Amino acid sequence: MALPETSIGKASQVAEKLRLSSVTDLVEIPVQLSVGLAQMQPGDSAQDVIHKADANLYASRRSGRAQIVPVSEQSSKALV
């Protein structure tokens, strides 16, 4: 999910809302959401940002799942 012109803090809030949403009300099996956040920095390509988000997603899973792992707070474009 791309959130243009969104701070990493606000993107984290959006991700947390998604993580805590009542997904389990829609299905009969337990559902957990892990999120890796990344923020576009000057000189980053879209591929760079996706790679950072992917790395943070795996970090979230290694840390116990059902978490949100951000990268940086320096840019105004976030990718969730």
Order of alpha helices (4+ residues) and beta strands (2+ residues): beta-alpha-beta-beta-alpha-beta-beta
